[in-house]
Amino acid sequence: MRQQRGVALVVVMLILALVVVVAVEMSGRLQLQLQRQFNRQHQQQAYWYAIAAEQAALQLLKRTVVKEETTNLSQDWARLGATFPVDDGSITGKLIDLQSCFNLNNLQRTTGESPVGAGKTTAQQAFQRLLELKVTELSMPAEYLVARVSDWLDADSLLQTAGGAEQDDYAGLLLPYYTANGLMGSVSELRVMLDMTPSDYEQVRPFVCVIPKTRDSKLNLNTITAEQAVLLSAYIPELDESAAQELIASRPEEGFSTLDEVWQSQQLQGKNIPDEVKALFVLKTNYFVLESTVTYQDSLFNLASVLHIDEQQKVKVIARRFGGQW
């Protein structure tokens, strides 16, 4: 009887230990599920705060850009880093003109499009000059990168020029993939170009952008800053970077009112600027990107929204990217 009582006690203790282990495990899982739910709620609230910032940006563009003849840096949209407090957090956002950088989609050559010189379009020539002026430590010749981006964008599988890369070149890699054969959706696609290094990407990134579904965007001479003056030199070879910076510095506070005012400026006097180059500049912007950052309790949420002013003067969102810059 004593031995049986001892065995029964051991069994009870084992059962009790097992129950304790199960209870602890259930408690741990419950706490984990609760924390996940809290995180989801926080992320969802941060998301809606970001969407609210997006809607505010739409209204700001309607008020300060749509009704104006030109788009310039004296307007309210151009104020950088505005921060607004909200319950348990804050929203920080800034609007960036997507027509004050080089749109990589402009490098796409459509069927029947004629080159203007050296077998390249005006945009391809400008991009090559931009690389030669600012990306001096590129790991490949500048014309190779121009050709590879152009091949990535075109609809066929034929090399445009020497140094390009098409589907067969990418399919033969250790980790193979195919070219897009269409317009880029993000600047990050530049990182997958053949032989493109992280250093190459970091050098090119400050001067380029991507406007989704758009291959014929134009540069706004009223919103290009002194740091981006090299873009003018890339399109106008006779205009060196220092002269381009002088042109930007001489710009009226509310920007140029007409393009003729630009062509008659002192810095461009006597310069031979072809009509096809002049056609690539404007004074009004139709594409912007809003980069918003939301902090809510312990959550951080980033949203980049591309905003477009269409022909009916309506402002709408045409693309979003979560988690980083456009």
GITA-V449851 format. One record per pair of residues at least 12 apart in sequence whose ideal C-beta (glycine too) atoms are under 8 Angstrom apart, sorted by the first residue. I is the first residue (numbers start at 1). J is the second residue. D is the distance in Angstrom with one decimal. If there is no record, write none. Layout:
I_J_D / I_J_D
This chain:
39_299_7.1 / 42_296_5.5 / 42_297_5.5 / 42_298_6.8 / 42_299_4.0 / 43_299_5.6 / 43_301_6.4 / 45_296_5.4 / 45_299_7.8 / 46_89_7.2 / 46_294_4.4 / 46_295_7.6 / 46_296_4.3 / 46_299_5.0 / 46_300_7.6 / 46_301_3.6 / 47_294_7.9 / 47_301_6.1 / 47_303_7.6 / 49_86_5.9 / 49_89_6.9 / 49_91_5.4 / 49_294_4.5 / 49_296_6.4 / 49_301_7.5 / 50_91_7.3 / 50_292_5.0 / 50_294_5.0 / 50_301_5.8 / 50_302_8.0 / 50_303_4.1 / 51_303_7.8 / 52_91_7.3 / 53_84_7.9 / 53_91_5.0 / 53_93_4.8 / 53_290_6.9 / 53_292_4.3 / 53_294_7.4 / 53_303_7.7 / 54_290_6.1 / 54_292_7.0 / 54_303_7.1 / 54_305_4.9 / 54_317_6.5 / 56_93_7.8 / 57_77_7.9 / 57_93_6.8 / 57_95_6.0 / 57_288_7.7 / 57_290_4.5 / 57_305_7.3 / 57_307_6.4 / 58_307_6.6 / 58_315_4.9 / 58_316_7.6 / 58_317_7.5 / 60_76_6.4 / 60_77_5.5 / 60_95_7.4 / 61_77_6.1 / 61_95_7.6 / 61_288_6.6 / 61_307_6.3 / 61_309_6.7 / 61_315_4.9 / 62_315_5.5 / 63_76_7.6 / 64_76_4.7 / 64_77_5.2 / 65_77_6.2 / 65_284_8.0 / 65_285_7.1 / 65_309_6.7 / 66_309_6.1 / 66_313_5.1 / 66_315_6.7 / 68_284_7.7 / 69_257_7.4 / 69_283_7.8 / 69_284_7.1 / 70_222_5.7 / 70_254_7.7 / 70_255_5.3 / 70_256_7.3 / 70_257_6.6 / 70_283_4.4 / 70_284_5.4 / 71_97_7.1 / 71_220_6.0 / 71_222_6.1 / 71_223_6.3 / 71_255_7.6 / 71_283_7.1 / 71_284_4.9 / 71_285_4.1 / 72_222_4.1 / 72_223_6.6 / 72_254_5.5 / 72_255_3.1 / 72_283_7.9 / 73_222_7.0 / 73_223_5.8 / 73_225_7.8 / 73_255_7.2 / 74_253_5.5 / 74_254_5.0 / 74_255_7.1 / 77_95_4.8 / 77_288_7.3 / 78_95_7.1 / 78_97_7.9 / 78_223_7.6 / 79_94_7.9 / 80_94_5.0 / 81_94_5.6 / 82_94_7.0 / 86_296_7.7 / 88_296_5.8 / 88_297_5.2 / 89_294_6.4 / 89_295_4.7 / 89_296_3.7 / 89_297_6.5 / 89_299_7.9 / 90_294_7.5 / 90_295_5.4 / 91_292_6.4 / 91_293_7.6 / 91_294_5.3 / 92_292_6.9 / 92_293_4.7 / 92_294_7.8 / 93_290_5.8 / 93_291_6.7 / 93_292_3.9 / 93_293_7.3 / 94_290_7.4 / 94_291_5.7 / 95_288_5.2 / 95_289_7.4 / 95_290_5.5 / 95_307_7.9 / 96_288_6.5 / 96_289_5.0 / 96_290_7.8 / 96_291_6.7 / 97_220_6.1 / 97_223_4.3 / 97_285_5.1 / 97_287_7.7 / 97_288_6.0 / 98_209_5.5 / 98_211_5.3 / 98_217_7.3 / 98_285_7.5 / 98_287_4.0 / 98_288_6.0 / 98_289_5.5 / 98_306_7.1 / 99_211_7.9 / 99_217_5.7 / 99_218_6.4 / 99_219_6.0 / 99_220_4.4 / 99_223_7.0 / 99_282_7.1 / 99_285_4.7 / 99_286_7.2 / 99_287_5.8 / 100_219_6.9 / 100_220_5.7 / 100_223_4.3 / 100_224_4.9 / 100_225_7.1 / 100_228_6.0 / 100_231_7.9 / 100_285_7.7 / 101_207_6.3 / 101_208_6.0 / 101_209_4.1 / 101_228_6.8 / 101_231_7.3 / 102_126_7.3 / 102_127_6.3 / 102_130_6.3 / 102_207_5.8 / 102_208_4.8 / 102_209_7.0 / 102_231_6.2 / 102_234_7.4 / 103_208_7.7 / 103_209_5.9 / 103_210_6.5 / 103_211_4.9 / 103_214_6.7 / 103_215_7.8 / 103_217_4.5 / 104_127_8.0 / 104_149_6.1 / 104_153_7.8 / 104_184_5.6 / 104_187_6.9 / 104_190_6.8 / 104_208_5.4 / 104_209_7.4 / 104_210_5.4 / 105_153_6.7 / 105_183_4.7 / 105_184_5.7 / 105_210_6.1 / 105_211_6.2 / 105_214_5.9 / 105_215_4.6 / 105_217_7.6 / 106_123_4.1 / 106_127_8.0 / 106_215_5.8 / 106_216_6.7 / 106_217_6.3 / 107_121_7.8 / 107_123_5.7 / 107_124_5.8 / 107_127_6.1 / 107_146_6.9 / 107_149_5.1 / 107_150_4.9 / 107_153_5.9 / 108_150_7.0 / 108_153_3.9 / 108_154_6.1 / 108_183_6.3 / 108_215_4.7 / 109_121_5.8 / 109_124_7.5 / 109_150_6.2 / 109_153_7.9 / 109_154_6.0 / 109_160_6.9 / 110_215_7.6 / 111_155_7.6 / 116_274_7.9 / 116_276_6.4 / 119_160_7.8 / 119_161_6.0 / 120_146_7.3 / 120_161_7.9 / 122_235_7.7 / 122_276_5.4 / 122_277_6.3 / 122_280_6.7 / 123_280_7.7 / 124_146_5.4 / 124_150_6.3 / 126_234_4.5 / 126_235_4.7 / 126_280_8.0 / 127_146_5.4 / 127_149_7.6 / 127_234_7.1 / 128_142_5.0 / 128_143_5.7 / 128_146_4.8 / 129_233_7.2 / 129_234_4.4 / 129_237_6.5 / 130_207_6.1 / 130_230_6.4 / 130_231_6.8 / 130_234_3.9 / 131_145_6.3 / 131_146_7.3 / 131_204_7.2 / 133_230_5.4 / 133_233_6.2 / 133_234_6.6 / 133_241_6.9 / 134_203_7.4 / 134_207_6.3 / 134_230_5.3 / 135_200_7.4 / 135_203_4.5 / 135_204_5.6 / 137_199_7.1 / 137_203_6.6 / 138_200_5.6 / 138_203_6.8 / 138_204_7.8 / 139_195_6.6 / 139_196_7.9 / 139_197_5.1 / 139_199_7.1 / 139_200_5.4 / 140_163_7.6 / 140_195_5.6 / 140_200_7.6 / 141_163_6.5 / 143_161_7.3 / 143_163_5.9 / 144_163_3.5 / 144_164_7.6 / 144_195_8.0 / 145_193_6.9 / 145_196_7.6 / 145_200_7.6 / 145_204_7.9 / 147_159_7.5 / 147_160_5.9 / 147_161_4.8 / 147_162_7.3 / 147_163_4.7 / 147_164_3.7 / 147_165_7.7 / 148_163_7.2 / 148_164_5.6 / 148_165_4.7 / 148_193_4.9 / 148_194_5.7 / 148_196_8.0 / 149_190_7.2 / 149_193_6.4 / 150_164_6.9 / 151_164_4.3 / 151_165_5.7 / 151_166_5.3 / 151_179_6.6 / 152_165_7.7 / 152_179_5.0 / 152_180_5.6 / 152_181_7.9 / 152_184_7.6 / 152_189_7.4 / 152_193_6.5 / 153_180_7.0 / 153_181_7.8 / 153_182_7.0 / 153_183_6.2 / 153_184_6.9 / 153_215_7.8 / 154_181_6.8 / 155_181_5.3 / 155_182_7.0 / 156_181_7.4 / 157_179_7.8 / 157_181_7.5 / 165_179_7.6 / 165_193_7.3 / 165_194_4.1 / 166_179_6.2 / 167_179_5.4 / 167_181_7.9 / 169_194_5.7 / 170_194_6.6 / 177_192_7.2 / 183_212_7.2 / 183_213_6.0 / 183_214_7.5 / 183_215_6.1 / 184_210_4.7 / 184_212_8.0 / 185_210_6.8 / 185_212_5.6 / 185_319_7.2 / 186_210_5.7 / 186_321_6.6 / 186_326_6.9 / 187_205_6.6 / 187_208_6.1 / 187_209_6.1 / 187_210_5.0 / 187_326_7.1 / 189_210_7.6 / 190_204_6.6 / 190_205_7.7 / 190_208_7.3 / 206_227_7.8 / 207_228_6.9 / 207_230_6.9 / 207_231_6.8 / 209_289_7.8 / 209_326_7.2 / 210_326_7.5 / 211_287_5.1 / 211_306_7.2 / 212_306_6.1 / 212_318_6.0 / 212_319_4.6 / 213_318_7.3 / 214_287_7.1 / 217_287_6.6 / 218_279_7.7 / 218_280_5.2 / 218_281_6.0 / 218_282_4.5 / 219_231_6.2 / 219_232_7.9 / 219_235_7.2 / 219_280_6.3 / 219_281_5.4 / 219_282_7.2 / 220_281_7.7 / 220_282_5.7 / 220_283_6.5 / 220_284_7.0 / 220_285_4.8 / 221_251_7.8 / 221_255_7.9 / 221_256_6.1 / 221_259_7.5 / 221_262_5.6 / 221_281_5.3 / 221_282_7.4 / 221_283_6.1 / 222_251_7.0 / 222_255_3.4 / 222_256_6.0 / 222_283_5.2 / 223_255_7.8 / 223_285_6.3 / 224_248_6.3 / 225_248_6.9 / 226_245_5.0 / 226_248_5.3 / 226_249_6.8 / 229_241_5.6 / 229_244_3.9 / 229_245_4.5 / 229_247_7.7 / 229_248_5.6 / 230_244_7.0 / 232_244_4.0 / 232_247_6.9 / 232_248_7.9 / 235_277_5.6 / 235_280_6.1 / 235_281_7.7 / 236_268_7.6 / 236_271_6.6 / 236_273_5.9 / 236_277_6.5 / 238_271_4.7 / 238_272_6.6 / 238_273_7.8 / 239_267_6.8 / 239_268_6.8 / 239_271_6.3 / 243_267_4.8 / 244_267_7.4 / 246_267_5.4 / 247_262_7.7 / 247_265_5.9 / 247_267_4.2 / 247_268_7.1 / 250_265_6.7 / 250_266_7.4 / 250_267_7.3 / 255_283_6.6 / 256_283_5.9 / 257_283_7.6 / 258_283_7.4 / 259_278_7.2 / 259_281_6.5 / 259_282_7.7 / 259_283_6.4 / 262_281_7.3 / 263_278_7.1 / 285_309_7.8 / 286_308_6.2 / 286_309_4.6 / 286_310_7.7 / 287_306_6.8 / 287_307_7.3 / 287_308_5.7 / 287_309_7.8 / 288_306_7.5 / 288_307_4.7 / 289_304_5.9 / 289_305_6.8 / 289_306_5.2 / 289_307_7.1 / 289_326_4.7 / 290_303_7.9 / 290_304_7.1 / 290_305_4.6 / 290_307_6.2 / 291_303_7.9 / 291_304_5.2 / 291_325_6.2 / 291_326_7.0 / 292_304_7.8 / 292_305_7.4 / 301_322_7.9 / 302_322_7.0 / 302_323_5.5 / 302_324_5.9 / 303_320_6.5 / 303_321_7.5 / 303_322_5.9 / 304_320_7.0 / 304_321_4.5 / 304_324_7.0 / 304_325_6.0 / 304_326_4.0 / 305_317_5.4 / 305_319_7.4 / 305_320_5.2 / 306_318_5.2 / 306_319_4.1 / 306_320_7.5 / 306_326_6.6
